[in-house]
């Protein structure tokens, strides 16, 4: 089984700089699992990073999936017009 990549509580600019290389390394096809259970802040930059990773995964025949996501992150995605499923599929 694939080990989930745990996302930080705040996906802000400071954390994204650390997360981006880890996510890029993980996105090499196959399945990438994201654990967003502790996410309290998912803004536009974090959403863009995950969308780009999901698109990269799909382009390589892989998938990016959430194994867990906090209610707060789901709510913040909804404010941007997205669902966790759309985000993991790389929807625009």
Phi and psi in degrees as a GROMACS rama.xvg file:
@    title "Ramachandran Plot"
@    xaxis  label "Phi"
@    yaxis  label "Psi"
@TYPE xy
-74.4524  132.486  UNK-2
-74.4754  127.41  UNK-3
-65.6804  146.516  UNK-4
-91.9968  112.881  UNK-5
-80.7471  123.975  UNK-6
-84.1034  146.803  UNK-7
-69.1791  162.227  UNK-8
-61.0681  -40.8253  UNK-9
-114.693  117.348  UNK-10
-92.6048  68.7633  UNK-11
-103.964  179.979  UNK-12
-56.653  -41.3182  UNK-13
-63.348  -44.5027  UNK-14
-74.2693  -33.0978  UNK-15
-64.1513  -33.4079  UNK-16
-61.1115  -31.4399  UNK-17
-84.5736  -35.6445  UNK-18
-75.8162  -37.2943  UNK-19
-52.7674  -49.1129  UNK-20
-66.1264  -34.7751  UNK-21
-65.4679  -40.9085  UNK-22
-69.4665  -40.3883  UNK-23
-61.1915  -43.2643  UNK-24
-62.7899  -36.3056  UNK-25
-73.444  -28.3622  UNK-26
-87.1924  79.9794  UNK-27
-130.698  37.7437  UNK-28
87.9406  -178.304  UNK-29
72.1565  -150.464  UNK-30
-113.797  129.843  UNK-31
-114.236  122.12  UNK-32
-102.369  132.212  UNK-33
-110.147  128.684  UNK-34
-101.057  103.456  UNK-35
-108.111  26.3283  UNK-36
-67.0772  -24.2231  UNK-37
-102.035  3.32987  UNK-38
-70.1705  124.431  UNK-39
-112.217  -15.9048  UNK-40
-139.716  112.053  UNK-41
-125.778  94.8448  UNK-42
-93.2675  -169.313  UNK-43
-63.6377  -40.5758  UNK-44
-65.4201  -42.5265  UNK-45
-64.3083  -39.8975  UNK-46
-63.3758  -43.8525  UNK-47
-61.4934  -40.6043  UNK-48
-62.2505  -44.9947  UNK-49
-68.4485  -39.5196  UNK-50
-59.3227  -45.8522  UNK-51
-62.3563  -41.4513  UNK-52
-64.9525  -41.4916  UNK-53
-63.2357  -40.9651  UNK-54
-65.8337  -40.2767  UNK-55
-61.6214  -45.1138  UNK-56
-59.7523  -47.7282  UNK-57
-60.9688  -38.8335  UNK-58
-63.7326  -23.8393  UNK-59
-100.907  9.59614  UNK-60
80.412  12.8071  UNK-61
-105.892  -173.179  UNK-62
-135.018  156.333  UNK-63
-125.042  124.621  UNK-64
-135.005  150.814  UNK-65
-90.6775  126.565  UNK-66
-90.312  -19.0228  UNK-67
-161.169  145.948  UNK-68
-149.807  135.72  UNK-69
-70.5661  153.98  UNK-70
-60.2329  -36.6672  UNK-71
-64.476  -41.7835  UNK-72
-65.2031  -39.6287  UNK-73
-61.6122  -42.402  UNK-74
-64.0911  -42.2357  UNK-75
-67.4277  -36.3928  UNK-76
-63.6741  -41.8257  UNK-77
-60.3045  -35.8586  UNK-78
-65.7629  -21.94  UNK-79
-96.4718  4.5727  UNK-80
80.4907  23.453  UNK-81
-125.025  155.18  UNK-82
-110.573  162.774  UNK-83
-57.2187  -37.4421  UNK-84
-63.8553  -45.0445  UNK-85
-62.0102  -41.419  UNK-86
-62.1296  -45.9441  UNK-87
-69.4898  -20.1259  UNK-88
-90.6333  -3.46141  UNK-89
78.1072  25.4727  UNK-90
-62.9951  144.43  UNK-91
